[in-house]
Amino acid sequence: MAIATLLPATTAFIQRAPRMLIGAEWVEAADGQTMPLHNPATGEQLCVVPRATVDDVDRAVLAARQAFDDSPWSRTRPRERQNLLWKLADLMQRDAELLAQLECLNNGKSAAVAQVMDVQLAIDFLRYMAGWATKIEGSSVEVSVPLMPDQQFHSFIRREAVGVVGAIVAWNFPLLLACWKLGPALATGCTVVLKPADETPLTALKLAELVQEAGYPDGVFNVVTGTGITAGSALTHNPRVDKLTFTGSTAVGKEIGKIAMDNMTRVTLELGGKSPTIVMADADLGSAAAGAASAIFFNQGQVCCAGSRLYVQRKHFDNVVADIAGIANAMKLGSGLDASVDMGPLISARQQERVWRYIEMGRNSGATIACGGERFGPGYFVKPTVIVDVDQQHSLVQEEIFGPVLVAIPFDDEADALRLANDSPYGLGASIWSNDLAAVHRMIPRIKSGSVWVNCHSALDPALPFGGYKMSGVGREMGYAAIEHYTELKSVLIKL
């Protein structure tokens, strides 16, 4: 086992005193309380961080409010916002290995993969958003104003920063999701209070250090660590927050959406998924099997758009399932600090138990475990699992498991594949594996999901909006759509 040596900076960061960033200051929780973080690969305590109180969150929102309304940030020009984002991305590039190691220790994922995927995608996204800072446009309009036919007018539409953003992110891609919120917020001139997931705040805290080093004014970016029940709820209910952006479970997202409507807070919700992977008879079956395996087992299946439902045209079903099972059985599980490992642990004992309950549910209902179906420790490991002989209406098919569990079902024809794919409360992503261009183009508009990938899965790019239909959320991350979600439109009419 070739365990990577931790950077001295990684060790020092973990061992530092528990602090969070509010305004210009690194502070403890108001009542001095902390909460432990654990290494998912070992189950051992990693460090502690502040357990923010309601007062801490209120102070962070006030700092963001003052920075938006009164600080030099409120007068920053687009070019300056662009350059600051570029500086932040450059600092992240400099510290990419450190960020990846923190993500590995705190989340369980492979440090090597995190450096080339999570960290690099976050850097690329910030650089992409930096370009939008100088391209936010309004428009002039020739108006009629029929009630004032004898008057002349000049009219235009402005796009302005929405204000203070409360951002709450999930634990599966802590740094990347934080940057998905931070990028458009800073590009448009907003200020941010970030509440990272209870389990994974370390890269958010390091990101806050880099924001300071880049030269952002105090209060533009604040990080409060703590529980969703206390800190997340306080941020959601705070009337000084102009926009809430949340990535996480559908159940929590629905509650946040209801609270947001009470305050008429703008809201973006990127929620759960149960994404179908559809393998047509004409597909390159070897590539489809490898792609389907990656779609579900990447990041231990802890991906909102993971390809957790596999539909294969009946005549090739057994062969494709066997190929995926072979891939799963060959995967090496272990610490994310070992570059030879194919899959790490789940985030927590709680998540391990949740995934295990679904596997047992399938086993007890008569489903066939084609491979995997086991858990082990120390750490929170579940072997990559493929389950067949499951009814479409079973909870294994309809509910998000968020682990390395693939449910496979055969289909007969194109219409049957579409029916099964759309038979879900979710609509985040889907993939089609086929070389029949006509069939692919027939299917794409009929699949009810925010993203459709062809002969690949979960392939993301900063220019492509990402979000879901149905219970998978409201609004979009990435692309110009993100800029629209962090701005308001103001119509101006001047009588000459």
C-alpha positions in Angstrom: 0.0 0.0 0.0 1.6 3.3 -1.2 0.1 5.8 1.2 0.9 9.4 0.2 2.9 11.5 2.6 0.9 14.4 4.0 2.3 17.9 3.2 3.5 19.7 6.3 0.9 22.4 5.5 -1.9 19.8 5.5 -0.8 18.5 9.0 -0.5 22.1 10.3 -4.0 23.0 9.0 -5.6 20.1 10.7 -3.8 20.8 13.9 -4.6 24.5 14.1 -7.0 26.0 16.6 -10.7 25.7 15.6 -11.7 29.0 14.0 -14.2 30.2 11.3 -14.1 33.4 9.3 -16.6 36.2 10.1 -15.8 39.6 8.6 -12.1 40.2 9.1 -11.7 37.8 12.1 -11.0 34.1 12.6 -13.2 33.4 15.6 -14.4 30.5 17.8 -18.1 29.9 18.2 -19.8 32.4 20.5 -20.3 29.8 23.2 -16.9 28.1 22.6 -18.5 24.8 21.5 -16.8 22.6 18.9 -17.7 19.5 16.9 -15.5 16.6 15.8 -14.6 15.7 12.3 -13.7 12.1 11.4 -11.5 10.4 8.8 -13.9 8.2 6.8 -11.1 5.8 6.0 -10.4 5.0 9.6 -13.3 6.3 11.6 -10.8 8.1 13.8 -11.3 11.7 14.9 -9.4 14.1 12.6 -9.8 17.4 14.3 -12.5 19.7 15.7 -14.1 22.9 14.2 -16.4 25.5 15.8 -20.1 24.7 16.2 -21.6 28.0 15.2 -24.5 29.4 17.1 -27.4 31.5 15.8 -25.6 34.6 17.0 -22.5 33.6 15.0 -24.6 33.2 11.8 -26.3 36.6 12.4 -22.8 38.2 12.8 -21.6 36.7 9.6 -24.7 37.8 7.7 -24.3 41.3 9.1 -20.7 41.4 8.0 -21.8 40.3 4.5 -24.6 42.9 4.5 -22.2 45.7 5.5 -19.6 44.6 2.9 -22.3 44.6 0.2 -23.8 48.0 1.2 -21.0 50.0 2.5 -17.5 48.6 1.8 -15.2 49.3 -1.2 -16.6 46.0 -2.6 -19.9 47.7 -3.4 -18.0 50.1 -5.7 -15.7 47.5 -7.3 -15.6 47.6 -11.0 -16.0 44.5 -13.3 -12.4 44.3 -14.2 -11.4 44.3 -10.5 -13.8 41.5 -9.8 -12.5 39.6 -12.7 -8.9 40.0 -11.6 -9.6 39.0 -8.0 -11.3 35.8 -9.2 -8.2 35.0 -11.3 -6.0 35.7 -8.3 -8.1 33.3 -6.2 -7.9 30.6 -8.9 -4.2 31.0 -9.1 -3.8 30.6 -5.3 -5.9 27.5 -5.5 -3.7 26.2 -8.2 -0.6 26.8 -6.0 -2.2 24.9 -3.1 -3.9 22.2 -5.2 -2.2 19.3 -3.5 -3.0 20.7 0.0 -6.6 21.2 -1.0 -6.8 17.7 -2.4 -5.3 16.1 0.8 -7.7 18.0 3.0 -10.6 16.8 0.8 -9.4 13.2 1.0 -8.9 13.3 4.8 -12.2 15.0 5.4 -14.4 13.3 2.8 -12.7 9.9 2.1 -12.2 10.4 -1.6 -9.0 9.7 -3.5 -6.5 12.6 -3.0 -5.0 11.9 -6.5 -8.5 12.0 -8.1 -9.5 15.1 -6.0 -6.5 17.0 -7.3 -7.2 16.4 -11.0 -11.0 16.4 -10.7 -12.5 18.3 -7.7 -9.8 20.9 -7.3 -9.0 21.5 -11.0 -12.7 21.7 -11.9 -13.2 24.3 -9.1 -10.2 26.3 -10.5 -11.5 26.1 -14.0 -14.9 27.2 -12.9 -13.6 30.2 -11.1 -11.6 31.2 -14.2 -14.7 30.8 -16.4 -16.8 32.9 -14.0 -14.0 35.6 -13.9 -14.7 36.2 -17.6 -18.4 36.8 -17.0 -17.6 39.6 -14.5 -16.8 42.0 -17.5 -19.7 40.8 -19.7 -22.8 41.4 -17.5 -25.0 43.5 -19.7 -28.2 45.4 -19.6 -30.1 46.7 -22.6 -31.9 49.8 -23.9 -35.5 49.6 -24.9 -37.7 51.7 -27.2 -40.9 52.2 -25.2 -44.3 53.4 -26.1 -45.9 54.3 -22.7 -49.4 54.7 -24.4 -50.8 56.7 -21.4 -48.3 59.5 -22.2 -48.4 59.7 -26.0 -46.9 63.3 -26.2 -43.8 62.6 -24.1 -40.3 61.3 -25.0 -38.5 58.7 -22.9 -35.2 57.0 -22.5 -35.5 53.5 -21.1 -33.0 50.8 -20.2 -32.7 47.6 -18.2 -29.9 47.0 -15.7 -28.7 43.7 -14.3 -27.5 44.2 -10.7 -26.0 41.9 -8.0 -28.7 40.3 -5.9 -27.0 41.1 -2.6 -26.1 38.8 0.3 -26.0 35.2 -0.6 -26.4 32.4 1.9 -24.8 29.3 0.5 -25.2 25.8 2.0 -23.4 22.9 0.3 -23.3 19.1 0.5 -20.5 16.9 1.7 -19.8 14.9 -1.5 -17.9 17.6 -3.4 -17.2 20.2 -0.6 -14.7 22.4 -2.4 -16.2 22.2 -5.9 -19.8 22.9 -4.7 -18.5 25.9 -2.7 -16.9 27.3 -5.8 -20.0 26.8 -7.8 -21.7 29.2 -5.4 -18.8 31.5 -4.8 -17.8 32.0 -8.5 -21.0 33.7 -9.8 -21.5 35.5 -6.5 -18.1 37.2 -6.6 -18.3 37.8 -10.4 -21.6 39.7 -10.0 -20.5 41.7 -6.9 -22.5 39.8 -4.2 -21.2 38.9 -0.8 -21.4 35.4 0.7 -22.0 33.5 3.9 -21.0 29.9 3.3 -22.2 27.1 5.6 -20.3 23.9 4.6 -21.7 20.5 5.3 -21.5 19.4 9.0 -19.1 16.6 8.0 -16.7 18.4 5.5 -15.8 22.0 6.3 -12.0 21.8 6.0 -11.6 22.9 2.3 -14.2 25.7 2.9 -12.0 27.0 5.7 -8.9 26.8 3.6 -10.8 28.5 0.7 -11.6 31.4 3.1 -7.9 31.8 3.8 -7.2 32.0 0.1 -10.0 34.6 -0.4 -8.3 36.8 2.2 -4.9 36.3 0.6 -6.3 37.2 -2.8 -7.2 40.6 -1.4 -11.0 40.5 -1.1 -12.4 43.1 1.3 -13.5 41.9 4.8 -16.9 40.5 4.9 -17.2 39.6 1.2 -16.7 35.9 2.1 -17.6 34.4 5.5 -17.6 30.8 6.6 -19.6 29.5 9.5 -19.1 25.8 10.5 -21.7 23.9 12.5 -24.8 21.8 12.2 -27.5 22.2 9.6 -30.1 22.2 12.4 -28.6 25.3 14.0 -26.3 27.2 11.6 -28.0 26.1 8.4 -31.4 26.9 9.8 -30.3 30.3 11.1 -28.8 31.2 7.7 -32.0 30.1 5.9 -34.3 32.1 8.1 -32.2 35.3 8.2 -34.1 38.2 6.6 -30.9 40.0 5.7 -30.1 37.2 3.2 -31.2 38.1 -0.4 -30.6 34.8 -2.0 -30.2 31.2 -0.8 -28.4 28.6 -2.8 -28.4 25.0 -1.6 -27.0 21.7 -2.8 -28.1 18.6 -0.9 -31.0 16.3 -0.3 -34.5 16.9 -1.8 -36.1 16.7 1.7 -34.0 19.5 3.1 -34.2 21.5 -0.1 -38.0 21.5 0.0 -37.9 22.9 3.5 -35.4 25.6 2.5 -37.6 26.5 -0.5 -40.7 26.9 1.8 -38.8 29.2 4.2 -37.3 31.2 1.3 -40.8 31.9 0.0 -41.9 33.2 3.5 -39.2 35.9 3.2 -39.4 36.1 -0.7 -35.7 35.2 -0.7 -34.4 34.3 -4.1 -33.5 30.6 -4.2 -31.5 28.0 -6.2 -31.9 24.4 -5.2 -29.7 21.6 -6.6 -31.1 18.5 -5.1 -31.2 14.7 -5.4 -31.1 12.4 -8.3 -31.8 8.9 -9.5 -30.3 9.1 -12.9 -30.9 6.5 -15.6 -28.1 5.0 -17.8 -29.7 3.6 -21.0 -27.8 1.1 -23.1 -29.3 0.5 -26.5 -28.7 -2.6 -28.5 -26.4 -0.9 -31.0 -24.1 0.6 -28.4 -20.4 -0.3 -28.0 -21.2 -2.7 -25.2 -17.7 -2.7 -23.7 -17.6 1.1 -23.5 -21.1 1.2 -22.2 -20.3 -1.3 -19.4 -17.2 0.7 -18.4 -19.1 3.9 -18.6 -22.0 2.6 -16.5 -19.6 1.3 -13.9 -17.9 4.7 -13.7 -21.3 6.5 -13.6 -22.2 4.7 -10.3 -19.0 3.9 -8.6 -17.1 7.2 -9.0 -16.8 9.0 -5.7 -18.3 5.9 -4.0 -21.6 6.6 -5.7 -22.0 9.7 -3.6 -22.8 11.9 -6.7 -26.2 13.6 -7.1 -26.3 12.6 -10.8 -24.8 9.1 -10.4 -26.1 6.6 -12.9 -27.8 4.5 -10.3 -30.5 3.0 -12.5 -29.2 0.9 -15.4 -31.5 0.0 -18.3 -30.1 -2.4 -20.9 -31.9 -3.6 -24.0 -33.0 -7.1 -23.1 -30.9 -9.2 -25.5 -27.6 -7.7 -24.1 -28.7 -7.4 -20.5 -27.0 -10.4 -18.9 -23.7 -9.7 -20.7 -23.6 -6.0 -19.8 -24.4 -6.7 -16.1 -21.8 -9.4 -16.0 -19.2 -7.0 -17.4 -20.1 -4.3 -14.8 -20.0 -6.9 -12.0 -16.5 -7.9 -13.2 -15.3 -4.3 -13.1 -16.8 -4.0 -9.6 -15.2 -7.1 -8.3 -11.8 -6.0 -9.5 -12.0 -2.6 -7.8 -9.5 -2.1 -4.9 -11.0 -0.3 -1.8 -9.0 1.6 0.7 -7.7 4.9 1.9 -7.9 7.8 -0.5 -4.2 8.6 0.3 -3.3 5.4 -1.6 -3.1 6.3 -5.2 -3.6 2.6 -6.2 -7.1 2.5 -4.7 -10.1 2.5 -7.0 -12.8 3.4 -4.4 -12.7 5.0 -0.9 -15.0 4.9 2.0 -18.4 6.5 2.4 -18.6 9.7 4.2 -19.8 8.4 7.6 -21.0 5.5 9.7 -24.5 6.9 9.2 -24.2 6.8 5.4 -22.7 3.4 5.5 -25.7 2.1 7.5 -28.1 3.8 5.2 -26.6 2.2 2.1 -26.5 -1.1 3.8 -30.2 -0.9 4.7 -31.0 -0.5 1.0 -28.9 -3.5 0.1 -30.6 -5.6 2.8 -34.0 -4.4 1.7 -33.2 -5.7 -1.8 -31.9 -9.0 -0.5 -35.0 -9.5 1.7 -37.4 -8.8 -1.1 -35.9 -11.4 -3.3 -33.6 -9.3 -5.5 -30.4 -10.9 -6.7 -27.1 -9.4 -5.6 -25.0 -9.8 -8.7 -21.8 -8.6 -7.0 -20.8 -6.8 -3.8 -23.5 -6.4 -1.1 -20.9 -6.3 1.7 -19.6 -3.7 4.1 -16.5 -3.6 6.2 -14.2 -1.5 8.4 -12.4 0.1 10.0 -13.8 3.1 8.2 -17.0 3.3 6.3 -16.6 0.9 3.4 -19.3 -0.7 1.2 -18.3 -2.9 -1.7 -19.5 -1.8 -5.2 -22.8 -3.5 -5.6 -25.0 -4.5 -8.6 -28.6 -5.7 -7.9 -30.9 -7.3 -10.5 -34.4 -8.9 -10.4 -35.9 -5.7 -9.0 -39.4 -4.3 -9.8 -39.4 -0.7 -11.2 -41.5 0.5 -8.3 -39.2 -0.9 -5.6 -37.6 1.6 -3.3 -34.2 0.6 -4.7 -35.3 2.0 -8.0 -37.4 5.0 -6.9 -35.3 6.4 -4.0 -31.9 8.0 -3.9 -29.4 5.7 -2.1 -26.3 7.8 -2.5 -23.8 5.0 -2.5 -22.1 2.5 -4.8 -25.3 0.5 -5.5 -26.5 0.0 -9.1 -30.0 -1.4 -9.9 -30.2 -3.0 -13.3 -33.4 -3.7 -15.3 -33.9 -4.9 -18.9 -36.1 -3.1 -21.4 -37.6 -4.1 -24.8 -37.5 -1.1 -27.1 -37.0 2.6 -27.2 -40.5 3.5 -25.9 -40.0 1.1 -23.0 -36.6 2.6 -22.2 -38.1 6.1 -22.1 -41.0 5.0 -20.0 -38.7 3.5 -17.4 -36.2 6.4 -17.5 -38.9 8.9 -16.8 -40.6 6.8 -14.1 -38.9 8.7 -11.3 -39.6 11.6 -9.1 -36.1 12.9 -10.0 -34.8 14.5 -13.2 -31.2 15.6 -12.7 -29.2 13.6 -15.3 -29.4 10.8 -17.8 -27.1 9.1 -20.3 -27.8 7.3 -23.5 -25.3 4.8 -24.9 -25.9 4.3 -28.6 -24.4 4.9 -32.1 -27.8 5.4 -33.7 -27.8 9.2 -34.1 -31.5 9.3 -35.2 -32.6 7.3 -32.1 -30.5 9.5 -29.8 -32.1 12.7 -31.1 -35.5 11.2 -30.8 -34.9 10.3 -27.2 -33.1 13.4 -25.9 -36.2 15.7 -25.9 -38.3 13.0 -24.3 -36.1 12.4 -21.3 -37.1 14.6 -18.4 -33.8 15.6 -16.9 -31.6 18.7 -16.8 -28.7 17.0 -18.4 -28.5 14.3 -21.0 -25.1 12.8 -21.9 -24.5 10.6 -24.9 -21.9 7.8 -24.7 -20.6 9.4 -21.4 -22.0 10.2 -18.0 -21.6 13.1 -15.5 -19.4 15.0 -18.0 -19.5 18.6 -16.7 -18.2 21.8 -18.2 -18.3 25.3 -16.7 -20.2 26.6 -19.8 -23.1 24.1 -19.5 -25.9 24.8 -17.0 -26.4 22.1 -14.4 -29.6 21.4 -12.5 -32.7 19.3 -12.5 -36.3 18.8 -13.5 -39.0 17.7 -11.0 -37.7 16.9 -7.5 -34.1 17.4 -8.5 -34.3 21.1 -7.9 -35.0 24.7 -9.0 -32.6 26.8 -11.0 -29.2 26.1 -12.5 -25.5 26.1 -11.6 -22.8 27.0 -14.0 -23.0 28.7 -17.4 -24.5 32.1 -17.9 -27.6 30.7 -16.2 -25.7 31.1 -12.9 -25.1 34.8 -13.5 -28.8 35.2 -14.0 -29.5 33.6 -10.7 -27.2 35.9 -8.8 -28.6 39.1 -10.3 -31.8 41.1 -10.4 -33.3 43.0 -13.3 -34.1 46.7 -12.8 -36.2 48.6 -15.4 -35.4 52.3 -15.7 -37.7 54.8 -17.5 -36.6 58.5 -17.8 -39.1 61.1 -19.1 -37.0 63.6 -21.2 
